[in-house]
Amino acid sequence: MLTVVQAFDRQPIAELPTDDATALERKLATAYRLSRDRGAWLKPHQRIGVLHALAALIEGKREHFARQIAREGGKPYTDALVETDRAIDGVRIAAETLRTRGGREIPMGVTPSSEHRRAWTVHEPIGVVAAVSAFNHPLNLVVHQIAPAIATGCPIVIKPATATPLNCIEVVRMAEEAGLPEGWAQSFLPESRDLAEAFVADPRVAFLSFIGSASVGWRLRSRLAPGARCALEHGGVAPVIVDRSADLDRLIEPLAKGGYYHAGQVCVSVQRIYVHESLQTEFSDRFARRVQALRTGDPLLAETEVGPLITPKEADRVQAWIDEAVAAGARPIGGGRLSDTTLYPTILLNPPRDAQVSTREVFGPLTCIYGFGTLDEAIREANSLPEAFQSSIFTNDLASAFRAAETLDASAVMVNDHTAFRVDWMPFAGRRVSGHGVGGIPFTMEEMTAGKMIVFRAG
């Protein structure tokens, strides 16, 4: 049995049965049988109908889902409502994409050898999808995996994070209530880590959708059967540059949100802030006042802005990294501990460039501030790590904006916005250590299909 607890106070919420090897075999066999039976494939209009019905069902339980997100994951209730709204919209995005995406004509007749032919491409479901989800957005992330699978016609078996399985299990159940035939979406709660790896490595799996740590993601990729494809969404050590022309009145609030939203447990959370030396003192003072005013506490309270970390072990780790940087010379602002899982927001001024808080994803309520003299120096520091995901620059100088946009090593560069900005129809992908493949609902749908070309010869 798996015991699910509240992130904030560790009080039990539910007891869930886990799956053994026999259950895994049954689920994979069902998914594979459906994927191979072309006569059982759902028509596009049927998939659209299921998705619209699923969105309506989730919308009807909006407050329930938000409270469940806050309880099992620790996200503040106000932000959990936003996550629920995004999930509802995400299901609808998948349905809408089916109306606009399709194959394309391949030119023929352009050489003598291609005369008298017509050719075009179509998209077919890639096959069985194995999905491994993360704890930090326990509703929206599973929607990013389940909704594209339904839309593309792929049977999916999804393993939620063991700390936050309740939303996933409920969405799978709701998909069947919405009209999805039995077996097309199944949840999987393995009784051991070995069983989770066997799930991913099974030769019946055609596509792995993984959201989580780089160490686990790359290991699972190495276990995939020949021919299986994957998309891996890992984390970053997101850099922000505050250029000498930046308007401090416009950036304090977005950086506070981008750095401390969900206690920093976001893969593109603001972490490294490089501030021009002419602004460093004023920025640090103003940013510190705003961050120290953030209300930390029980995520179920509407006024809470910073909730707990997912486990006491994670809170211990983040605090240890902070202590290490302070011992090496960083100056702390704020900080401290409210409970076993909950840390007050911390700012570190000028931590060593080789400290863990400067080189690894913190995934906690911490940002680091560093000074710089020239824009090229700041860009060089921002690009210095193996991780490369989203980055940003705040500037009122057009040349600086273009310089950063073109030279920051990132999959996305935000200008005058924080690094954690995301909408669910945009591409979302890490580079190098930070990921492989492309997320975002329409792009995940592309990843979950295989192209087929059809060539007709006439005459």
N, C-alpha and C positions, 0 to 999 in steps of 0.2 A: 504494500500500500504506500501511496505517496501522500504525505501530509502537507497541505498548502497553508501557509501562515500569512498574516498581515505583515507587510514590510516594516511598518512603523513600530509596533509593539510586540511582534512575534507571536501574537495570539492566533490559535488555529482557526482556519476558515472551513476547510473541507478535507475529507479523506477520499482519495481516488484510487481505484485499482490500477495496477501497472500491467503492461503487456509482456508476456514471456515469448520465447522463440516460436511456439505454436501459433500464438496470436499474430506475430509478425508475419509468419508464413501465410496465414489465412488472408491477411490484409494485402500483402503484395500479390498473392495469387489472384485475388479478386480484381485488383487494379490492372494487373497485366492482362487478364482475360478480357476486361472491358476495352483496353487499349488495342487489342488485336482483333476484336470483333467489329469490323467496320460497319456492319449493319446496326450495331448498337450505338454508334456515335450520335450525339445529339445534334440536331440541325441548329444553325445560327439563331433562328428566331426562338427556338426553345431555350437556348443558353441566355439570350437577352431577357426572356421572360423570367427565368430563374434569378438572374442578377437583379432585375428591378424589384422582384418580390423579396429578395434577400435584403436589399437596401431598405425597403419599407419596414421589414421586421426589426432590423437593427434600430431604425429611427424610432420605432414604437417603444423601444426599451432604452432610450438615450440615457436617461438618468441612472438606470440600473447599470449599464455598461460603465459609465463614468465612475460610479462608486466602486465597482468591481476592479477597475483599473487602479484607483486610488488605494484600495485595500491590498490587493495582491502585489502590485508593483510599486506603490508608494508615490506615484505621481500626484501632485496637488490636484484637488477636485476640479478647480477652474480649468487647469490645463488638460485634465482628463476629459472634460466636456469637449474641448477643442479636438482632442484625439478622436473621440467618438464621431464628431461631425466630419472629420477628415475621412474616417473609415467608411461612413455612409456615402460620401462623395466618391471615394475610391471605387466602391462597387459600381456606382453609376458610370464612372469613367471607363471601366472595363466594358460595360454594355455599349456605351457610345462609340468606343473605338471599333467595335465590330461593324458599325455602319460606315466607317470611313477607310479602314485598312483593307488592302487586297494585294493581289499580284500585279504584274505589269507585262506589257507586251514586249517581246524580244524581237528586234528588227530582223526580218528575213528578206531575201531578194536583193541584198546589197552586194552579193557576189554571184557569179554564175552557179556556183555549187549550192547556194541557198535559195535558188529560184523555186517557185511553186510551193512554198511552205509558209505556214503561219505558226507562231510560237508564243506562248505566254506562260507565266508562272502562277502557281497557287500556293497557299499556305496550308499545311496539314499539321495536326497535333504531333508533337515530337514523341509522345509516349508517356510512360509513368513518370510523374514528378515526385521526387523525394524532397520535402521541404523541412528545413531546420530553422526555427525562429528564435528570436532573442527576447529578453525579459523587459526591455526598457519601453517598448510601445506594444503592449501585449494584445491590443486589438488591431491597431492599424498595420502592424507588420504582418500579421497573419492574413489580413485582407490583401496586402500586397503580394501574397503568395497564392491564396485560395482563389481570389477573384480572377486573376489572369489565367489560372488553370481551368476554371469553369468556362471562361470566355473562349479559350482556345480549344476546348474539348479534351483536355488532358486529365486522366484520373490522377488524383493527388493524395499522397499519404504525408501528413504533416506532424512533425514532432515539435511541440511548443517547448519553451524553457520550463524546466521543472519548477522554478520558483513562481511562474505565472501561467499555468495551463488553463485556467478557468474560462477566459474569454475565447481561446481557441476552440475548446471543446464545445462551447455554446454556439459559435459561428458554424462549425461543422454540422451540428444538430439543426440549426436554423436553415442551412443550405438545403437539407432534405425537406424541411417544412416548406421551403420556397419552391419545391418541385424537382430538385435534383435527385435523380434516381439513386437508390442505395448503392454504395460502393464507389461512387465517383469522387467523394471527398471523405477521407477517414483520418482521425487523429491517432497518434501513436505515442504512448508513454512507456518507454522501455524500462525494464526492471534493472538494467545494468548499462554501463557505458559501452561495453563490448557489443551488446545487442544494438545500440545506436549506430556503431560503426559498421556492423554487419548489414544493417538497414541501408545505409548509404552505398555500401560496396556491392550490393546485390546486382547481378547482371541484368535483371529485369528493369532496373532504374535507367531511364533515358536522360533525365535531367535532374541535377541537384541545385536547389535554391537554398543558399546558406546565408544567414545573417548572424554574425557573432564575432568572436575574437579571431585574430589572424592566425594564431598558433593552431587553433582547432580547424579553421577553414582550410588552410593549406594542407594539413594532415589528411582531412577528409578528401580533398581533391586528389591526393596521391593514391587513395583507396578506390577511386571510381573504376568501374569496369571499362574495358576498351570500348570506345565509341560514345560513352556517356559525356554529355556536356554539362557545364555548370555556370552559375553566377554566384560570386562570393562578395558579400558586403561586410567589410571589416571596419576599422576605425582610423582616426587621424589624430594629429597633434596640432589642431587647427591654428594657423597664424593669422593675426590681424595687424595691419600696418596703419598707424595714425600719422599721416603725412603732416608736414609743418603747416600746410594750408587748411587743415581740417577744422571744421566748426564743432567745438566741443559741446555746444548746446544740442547738437543733433545726434551725438554718438554715445553719450553716457547711458541713456536708457536702452538702446538696442544691444550694447555690449553687456550690460547687466543681465538682460534677458538671455542673450546668446551664451553667456558664460555659466549661468546658474539655473537655467531652465531644467527641470527634473533633476536638480542637484548635480548638474553637469554630466548626467548619464546619457549622453547623446554622442553619436559617433563623429559628429562635426561640431561639437561644442567648442566655443571660444576658449582657447587655452593659452597661447603665447601672444601677448600684445606688445608690439614694437612701436614705441612712441618717439617722435622726433624730440631731441634733447631740449629744444626750446619750449616744448609743451609738457615735458615729462612731469614736472612738479605739480603744475596746475591740474593736469589730467589725473594724476594719482590721487590728489586730494579730493577732487570732485567725484571720481569713480569710487573711492573708498567710502565717502559719505553715502552714496546711493546703495552700494553693496551691503554696508552695515545696517541699512534701513530695511533690507529684505526680511520678510517675516518667515521664520523657520519653525516648523512644528508638525502637528498632525495633518496628514494630507487630506483628511476628510473634512477639515474646516475650510470654508470658502475663502477666508483671508490668508491662508498659508500660501507662500510663494516658493519656499524651498522645503522639500520633504526629506525622507530618509534615503540612504543608500539601500541596496537590495538585501544585503546581509551584514551582520556585525563584522564578518571577516573582511568585507570590502571597505567598511569604515575604518577598520584597523590598518589596512594597507594604505589608504589615502593619507591617514594621519601620520603613518610612518614615513611616507615620502615627503610630507610637509616638514616633519621634524628633521629629516636628513638634510633638506635644503637649508633650513634655518641654521643648523649646526655648521653648514658650509659657508654661511655668510649672508643668506637671503634675509630681508627684513619683512616680518609678517605683519599684516593688518587684518584684524578680525580673527576668526577661527574659534576653536574650542568645540566642545562636545555637549550636545543636548541629551543624547541617549546612546544605547549600544549601537544603533544604526544611523543616528542623525548627527551630522556635523554642521556647525555654523559656517557660513561662507567665509573663505579665506582668500586674501590677495597676498602674493609674494612679490616683493620688489627686488629686481636684479638677482634672481637665483643663478647659481653657476650654470654655464651653458651645457655642462656635462651632467648635471643633476637629473635624477629620474623625472622630476616635474618638468624639465626642459626637453627631454628626449623621448618620453613615453606617454601614451595616452593615459591621462589621470582618471577619467571617468568618475569624477567627483566634483564637489563644489569649490573649485579652485581655479584662479587665473593667475598668470605670471606677467609682470610688466618689465620690459627691458628698454633701455634708451638706444637711440641710433643717431648718427650724424648725417649720412646721405641715404637717399632712397635705394641706391644700388646695394648699400651695406645691409639695409633691412631686408631686401629681396633675397640676398645671399643667405642671410640667417633663416629666413622663412623656408628656403629651399634646401636646407642642410640635412634633413632627415629622410630616411627611407620611406616614411609615410607621405602620401600625397592625396588629399581628398579636397575639401572645399577650403577656400581662403578668402580674405577680403582686404580692401583698402578703404580708408576714409580720407577723402581729399576733395578740395575745391579747385584743383588744378587739372585741367584736361590732359595735359601732357603726362602728368604723374599717373593719372588713372589709366591711360593707354599703356604706359610703360609697365605698370604692375599687371594689368590684364594680359599683356603679351608675354611676360617673363616669369610670373609666378608659376611654379610647377604644381599644378592643381587641375582637377577635373572640372572645377567651377571656380570662378573668381567673382565675388560680390563687390560692387562698388557702392560705398556709402550704405552698407548693410552688414549685419553680422554673419558669421560663417554658418550658423545653424539654419539659415533660411532654406525652406524646401516647400514646394507644392508637389502634389502626387502625380502630376502628368509630365513633369520634367525628367530628363535623364538624371540618374543619381548613381554615381560610381566612383570608387576609389581607384587610384593608380598604384602600380607597383605593390608594395606590401599591403596597401589599403584596400585591395580588392581585385576582382576579375569579373568581366562581364558588366552588364548595365542593368540597374534597377529603375524604378519608376513604372507605373502600371502599363502604359502602352509599350514601353521598351521591354519589360518582362514578358509581355505577350509575344513580342517578336522573338525573344530568346526561347520561348516554349513552343515554337513552331519549327518545322522543317520545310524548306522550299522544294517544290516539285515543278519541273518544266514539262510542258506538254507541247509536242511538235506534230502538226498535221501536214502531210504532204498531199497535194491535190494535183489533178491534171496529169 
